[in-house]
Amino acid sequence: IINIGDNAFALCRKLSKLTIEYGVKSLGSNVFDHCIGLKEVFIPDTVETIGEMAFNNCKELKDITLSSRLNEINDKTFFYCLSLEKITIPESVNEIGVCAFAFCESLTEISIPGRVKKIENMAFFSCTSLSEVHIEYGIKEICDMAFCDCPRIQSIAIPPSVINIGTDAVGFIYSKDAERLCYRKNFTIIGCHATEAERYAKDNNFIFK
């Protein structure tokens, strides 16, 4: 088997552990969508592409090993994976898609390698336990609301390679009382002077260091 197609194992609610054999090159869209009992996944280094929403709503997923040849974390790949505590993004990845990790409420730390050029809209939206974000030099864009509604992030270091930071990308949380996004008081942006990081900090009245 070289390719596992779209929706191949979607809604397999009793599937708890998954080991994909060496030689498989691609996983289709929604391939394990709503496998709500899935807890552990191993993806071999032969896999280069994973489709949109591949692990959408895998609420019990805690442990996943990604391929070292993976090109992209696609849109909503890990959307609403409530139990996912940690994940290593391979150095091969060049983009993190829209809502890729949105609502991963147990995720505490993420390191984004420099080959990633773009962190898409709402990529880490409402990751409410996320406190440590490491962004390596090389990244160009942090899009709208990429790290929005992540209340445990107190500060973030943004390298000078970043040339565009979108609206409400980081430092904003959703207020249920006000029913809107509110900026974080004392939120700190760490970066170099005369860069996009400084521009974003000043435009949003954040502390800049």
N, C-alpha and C positions, 0 to 999 in steps of 0.2 A: 504494500500500500504506500503510495506516494502522497496522495491528497485525501484528507478527510473533509467531506463536503458540508455545505451549509445545513444547519439544523440536525446534523447526523445523530447527536445524542441529546438534543433539547428535551427538557421535561423528564429526564431519567432521574426521578426524585430519590431513588434508593442508591444511586451510584455514589460511593464514598471515597474511593481512591482510584487514581488514574495514572498509568504509566504508558506513555506513547513510545513505541519502539523506534530505534534508530533507523533512519531511512525516510521517514515521513518528512515532507518538505513544506506542506501548508495545511492550516486548519481553517475551515470556512467560517463564514459569518454565523453567529448564533449557535455555534457547534455544540456548546454545553450550556446554553441558555436555560436558566431556571432549574439547574441541577442543584436543588436546595440542600441535598445531603452531602455534596462533594466537599471534602476537607483537604485533600492532598493531591497535588498534580506534579508530574515530572514531564518536561518537554525537552527532547534531545536537541543536540546542537545542529542537527540537519534541518530543523524547522526554520524557515526564513520569513514566512508571513502567517499572521493570525488575523482573521477577519473581524469585522465590527461586531461588538456585543458577544464575543465568543464565550465569556464567562459572566455575562450579565445575570445579576440576581442570584449568584451562587453564595448565598448568605452565610454558609458555614465554612467557606474556603479560608484556610489559615496558612497553608504552606504550599508555595508554588516555585518551581525552578524553571526559569525561562532559558531558551536557546541563546547561545553566545553569538549566533548569526542572525538574530531577529532584526528586521529592518525598521519596524515601527510598532509602537503601541497604539493600536487603532482606536477609532471612536467607540467609547463605552465598553472597551474590552473588559474592564473590571468594575463596571458600574454597579453600585449597590452590593459590593462584596463586604458585608458588614463586619466580618470576622477577620479580614486580612490585616495582620499586624505588621508584617514586613515583606519587602520584595526588593530584589536587586535588579535594577534596570541594566541590561547588558551594554557594553561599550559600543556595540554595533548599531544601536537604535538611533535614528536621525530625527524622529518626530514623535511627540506624545499627543494623541488625538483629543478631540472634543469629548469632554466628560469621561475621559479614559479611566480615572480613578474616583469619580464623583461619588460621594456618600460612602466612602470606605472609612467608616467611623472608628475603626480600631487601629488604623495605620498611624504609627507614631513618628516615623522618620523616613525621609526619602533623599537619595542622592541621584542627581541628574547629570549624566556624563556630558562632556563637552561636544561630542559629536551630534547631540540633539541640537537642532537649529531652531526648533519652534515648539513651545509648550502651548497647546491650543486652548481655546475658550473653555473655561470651567473644568479644566483637566483634573484639578484636585478640589473641586467645589465641595464644601461642607464635609471635609475630612476633619472632624471635630476633635480628634486626639492628636492630630499632626502638630508636633512642636519643633522639630528640627528639619530644615530644608537646606540641602547643600547643592548649589548650582555651580557647575564647573565653567571655566573660561571656554568660550567657543559658542555658547548659546546666543542666538540673535534676537529672538522674540519671545516675550511672555505676554500672551494674549488676554483679552478681556476676562476678568473674573477667574483667572487661572487658579489662584489660591484664595479665592473669596470664601468668607464664612468658615475660616479655620481659626477659631478663637484662641488656640494655644500657641500660635506663632506670635512671639513677641518682637522678633526682629528677623531680618533677612539680609544676607549679603548678596549683592548683585554685581557680577563681573562687568568690566568695561566693554566686553564683546557684545553686550545686549544693546541693541539700537532702537528697540521699540518695546514699551511696556503699555499694555492696553488699559482701558477703563476699569477701575475697581479690581485690578489684577491681584493685589495683596493689600492687607491692612484694613479690610472692610469686613464687617460681620452683619448678619441679618438680624434685625430687631423685630421680634414678634409683636412687641407692644406698639412700635411705630409702624410695623408692617412695611419696612423698607430697609435698605442697606445703610449702615452708619459707619463712619470712619472710626478707627481705634485711636484713642488718646494715648500718647506716649509711645506709639508704634515707631520702630527705628529701622531705617534703611541704611545699610552699610555699603559704601561704594567709593568710587573715585570722583574727584571734582570734575566738573564740565562734562559729565556723562549723562546718559538717559536715566540712570539711577537717581542722580541729584535732581534732575528735572522732575521726575515723578514724585520724589519726596517733597519738594517745594510746592508743587501744584496741589498736593493733598495735605499740606501742613503737618507732615511727618518729621520726626527727628532725623537728621542726616549726619552720619559719621564717616 
